[in-house]
Amino acid sequence: MILKHLIEGWKNHLLPNEVEAKIIEQVSKERMSICDSCSYHSKNHKTIRPDAHCTHCGCTLIAKTKCLSCECPLEDPSWTEFLEN
């Protein structure tokens, strides 16, 4: 995940744009549902990190799923970017 994606995800989580807030929440909810059933979800692995994260890419899911220009990094992505960069 590049720095601008990291910043976008956390910004959308902590200070969502009023116009995009509903879209961000809907996209995040759909993506989180996909991540919850993925074998790379941290809940399926022993880890010391307290956050829900992807053990493949290491991203914190609460921010990654709210980054509208991000996509799942798996070879056959589970979800793609919502907006173009």
Buried (B, 14 or more C-beta within 10 A) or exposed (E): BEEEBBEBBBBBBEEBEEEBEEBBBEBBEEBBEBBEEBEBBBEEEEEEEEEBBBBEEEBBBBBBBBBBBBBBBEEEEBBEBBEEE
